[in-house]
Amino acid sequence: MDIVVIYKQDGTVQCHPEILPRTLSHDEANLRKIGVQNICASGNVLGPIMAPQWCGAPTSQVNAIAISDPDWQSLSHGIVGTLGFRLWIGAPVPQLDWTEESVSNAQPIPTAALMSVSMMPALIRDLIGRPVRCYAQGDSIEEDFVPDRVNIEHDAAKRISNIWFG
């Protein structure tokens, strides 16, 4: 089973230590509610993106969760969307806590296989020449999978709300 790492900012805010991070179990429960079946590992770690340093801005702390690639495909193409999770690309894969259940049920792929995700473009200019599909949040889209296609979703104010491959 191929495994990918997804992440979501944990809700912490710079200069506001009273705002506690959202728990990993909360994010895992939300994923399970919408059908993600193979959660293999998780951890609260520094994310793959830089956060500008100013009071009131989100921190770089994220909840990272390793799931099966088929679960990611279902999540990224499902009706409810990705719930704010992003695919971990362009940075070394974090050390996560593998659960005993995941080790016995799924034979996780080692870090070398996880690194294959980082082969995707990390810079905007790397998207030049790729096929693209733009659509508004809530629009019905075909469920055809084109691995190198860039999908750009925008909100009612015409601001980008999600970008993904497929």
Secondary structure, DSSP 8 states (H G I E B T S, - for coil): --EEEEEEE-S-BTTBTTS----HHHHHHHHHHTT---EEEEEEEE-SS-----TTSB-SEEEEEEEEHHHHHHHHHSTTTTTT-EE--SS-----EE-HHHHHHH----HHHHGGGGGS--SGGGGTTS-EEEEETT--------TT-EEEEE-TTS-EEEEEE-
